[in-house]
């Protein structure tokens, strides 16, 4: 991890990030049961193009640590210098070498019960970066990057956020469409096999990404679906669960169907529907309000296998269950699925679509592109 921090500090301190943006929203950090920082001066920093991170002011962290009875302790660790400083020859270069680009900060958070938890994945960028020739590097002067996953919980105002901060330049639209869709995969002999077909679907448009198509679970060939233990999280949509597809002859497409049983409020329209990653299928549910006794309930349709496979190789049978769920929204949704566009062939309204090239298709599921 120290090597990663050093490389990241050198890259951002010399080249600068892709872009930065200030935000007035209150960003809160909860660790070891303690809110150790609340700031309205956080900054979005794009280390990589797909999404930003939050950087926070070093002065506010210092001030928090210096308060009487503070739960926060700060210790300075390794110093990170420009990558060419080791070969400094002139006295001026040697002097510049003494000024690090950044330092590792080790944060210790104490709780009321006396236990301690430490965060060592933090980089405090030098205030001297304000004189950097790189415009975006200047923006990092006096800021601290705390690895998102190293903190127990981040909040925007009082709303928890997951995986990474949401990009303020992106949005999600979920549109109903009656253009027919078919989903194909390649069989054992190379022949295309249709695993899903529906006359209507929901199209999910997320800024900068290919459209995802969500369809009823009943539109998918039940006999090819196999439950998967994989789980991934999206800051915009929630936690995804997966199915794999197993074709006759034994060919398996791992984790190409995903669904959200408990999506975020902004994506409630795809709850329980299934999507394919140009081979993945999301399962989302739509909601209708049902109010009883002043309380808001929702009736969610779910699918479960009655058996793995009946004798004589009959199709798997899904039992539709009505499940009472207490929810703040008071909505109900029918079960739908989505396909992973990058790994399947999709026919939309009679036209075959090109498979998109995205980082989702290039990286293993659950992994994130690195900034260094």
Helices and strands as residue ranges (DSSP letters): H 2-15, E 19-22, E 27-31, E 34-39, E 43-46, E 53-57, H 58-66, E 72-80, G 85-87, H 91-97, E 102-110, E 116-125, G 127-131, H 135-138, E 143-146, G 148-150, E 153-156, E 159-161, E 172-177, E 181-186, E 192-198, E 201-206, E 212-216, G 217-219, G 222-224, E 225-234, E 238-246, E 252-259, G 265-270, E 271-272, E 274-277, E 284-285, E 290-292, E 295-305, G 311-313, E 318-326, E 336-340, G 341-343, E 345-348, E 351-352, H 359-362
